[in-house]
């Protein structure tokens, strides 16, 4: 029997509502970046340009940390690129859903493709794979409306307030909690779990590597382990 789906408008607002819980991490995360950015010597325009143009918190923090260590520019760029390589995997996962859209629409989707919008969208599309393309687009941008304006505004607040925010607020809790909340629901198969475990162990063992390059090395080995596990699992299922 063919499933009945709601209108694109109602799907948009459902995406918006389901994206609202991320406020609890996006606001502290954005505020923290604004604070850290100003403490690193950036002015408000530079901090805001960082958040608006890059719109990728993990790579932004990585870049700031390396800049504070006076790392070579090429290391800053390569590390930021490596951290954001996950976006390529996100894009590949969404090709079956958005691959045939107009270029203009795909450009907007690619700009707003962040951890939260990907995690929620891929979960939604997995549960409702046959829904109309308009519904999929609406759901994606509903999530974006819930988080993107708050990312920009909270970054601005952090940049304005700067170091005046007391240490007792401990805004840095938002960074690990955000990624735990995103990753944990996606660890559904053995390859996923092995990849996550390998990345954690590798990052800890390689913490001594200069310029945080240990994270890149750990990610490389984690992807190898995940790909190998996926291959073995497919061979086992085929036999």
N, C-alpha and C positions, 0 to 999 in steps of 0.2 A: 504494500500500500504506500502511495506517495505521501511524504510528510507535508504538513501544512505549516508555512512559515509566516511570521508577522511581517508587517510592512517595513521598508527600509528606515522610516522615521522612528518607529518603535524600537527597532534593532539598534539604531544609533543611541537612543537614550538608555537602552539596556547596557550597551557598551560603556556609556558614561557612568552609570551607576556601579557597574562592576569594576571600573577603574578607580573609583573614589577611595577605596581602602589604601591605595598607594600614596595618598596624601600623607599618611603617617610616616613615610620614609622619604618621599620626594621633597617635602618642605624642609626637614632638617638637613637632608643631603645638599639641596641647593643653597640653603643658608650657610652651611659649613663651607661650601666652595667659595661663596662670596667672602666669607671671613678669611679663609686661607689665602685667597687670591690677593686681597688687600694687604695681608701680612707679608706676602711674598714680594710686595713692592709694585703690584699692578694698580692702576687707577680704575675708577668705576667703569669707564668706557671700555677699557681693556678686559676687565672681568666679564662685563656683559657681552662683549663681542665673543669671548671664549665660549660662554654658555649658549649664545644664540647661534653661532656659526658651527660649533663643534657638536653641541647638544649630546654629549656622551660623557657622563660624570666620571666613569672609571679612567678613561684616557686623560681627561682634564686633570684629575688628581695626580696621575702618574707623571704628566708633563710638568706640573708645578713642583712635585717632589724632586724631579731631576734638575729643573731649573734652579731650585734652591741649593742643590749640591754642585752647581756650576758645571753640570755635565755638558759635553759637546753637543752642539745643535743637532748633529746627525743622530746621536743617541736618543735625544728627546723625541725626534721625529719618528725614528724606527720603533721605539718603545710604544709610543702612542698608536702607531699604525698596527703594531702587533696586538696590542690590547683590543683594538677595534676590529681585528680580523674576524671576530665572532659575528660581526654584522654581515660579512659575506655568507656565512653559514645560515644566518637568519634569512637573508635574501633568497638563497637557494631553496630553503624550505617553503617560502611563500610563492615561488614561481608557479606551482600548479594552480594557485588561487588568483594571483594578480598578473601573471605573465602576459596575458593578452590585452591588458588595459592600454589606454592611450598613454603616450610617453609623458605628457604633462601630469597625468594622475599618478603614474609610477614615480615621477620625480618627487611629488609631494609625499607619497608613501615612504620613499627611501629617506627623505629628510626626517620624517617623524618615526622612523623605524628605530626604536630604542628597546631596551630589555623588557620594559613593562608592556609596551604595545605588542611586541612579538610574542611574549609568553602567553598573554591573554588571548591573542588572535589565533595562535596555533592550537591552543586548547579548544577554542570555540569552533574552529574549522574542522578539527578532528571529531568533535561531537556532532556537528551538523555539516557534513561535507557537501551535501547536495543543495544547500540553500542558494538562492540567487546571488549573483555577483554583487548586485547593488546592496544587498544585506551585508555581505562580507566587508565591502568598502565602508559602509555606515558604521558597522561595529568597530572597525579599526579606528576610525576618526572619532568615534564616541569616547574611546579610551584616551585618545590623544587630547581631546578637549578637557578631560578630567585631570591630566597631569602636566601638559606642556605649559599652560599659562602659569601654573604654580611653580614650575621649575624656574621660569624666567623671573617671576616676581620675588620668589624666595632668595634667588641669587642676588637680586638688586638689594633686598633688605639686608642680607649678609654683608654685601659690599659697603653699604652705607653705615651699618653699625660697626663693622670691622672688629677690632680687638676689644670693643666695649662690651661684648657679650661675655658674661662671667664663665669661667671654666666649669663651674658647678653644673651648667646646663649639659655638658658632655654631648655635644651634637655629633661627635664622631661615631656614636653608636649606630647612626643611620646607614653608614656604608656597608658594614657586614650584614646587618639585618636585611637590607634591601636585596642583596644578592642571595642570601639564604632563602628569603621568601620567594624569589624568582626561580631558583634552581631546584629546590627541594621537590616541588610538585612534578617536575619534568624527569626525575630520576625513576623511570618506569621499567627499564630493562637492565640486564646485567652489564652490557657495554657502557651504558650511561653511568652506572654506579662505579664501574672500574675506572672510567675516565675521571670521574670526580675524585675518587680516592687517590689515583696516581697524581693528579694535579696538586692536591693538598700535601701529600707526602713530599713530592718534588719541590714544591715551593718552600717547605720548611727546611729540607735538607740543603737547598741552594740559597738560603737567605743571606749567606755571606758574599754572594757574587755582587760586584759593584754595580751601581746604577740600576738596581732592581732587575737586572737581566736574568736572574734566576727564575723569575716568573715566566719569562718567554721560553726559557729552556724547559721548564716544567710543563708548560702548555703544549710544547712540541711533543714531548714524550707521552703526555696524556692523550693527545690525539692519535698517536701511533697505537697505544694500547687499546683505545676505543675502537679504532678501525680494525685492528686484528681480532678483537673480541667479536665485533659485528660480523666479520668474515667467517669466523669459526662457527658462530651461531647460525648463519645462513647455510653453511655446509652441513651442519647437523640436522637442520630442519629439512634440507633437500634429500638427505639420505633415508 
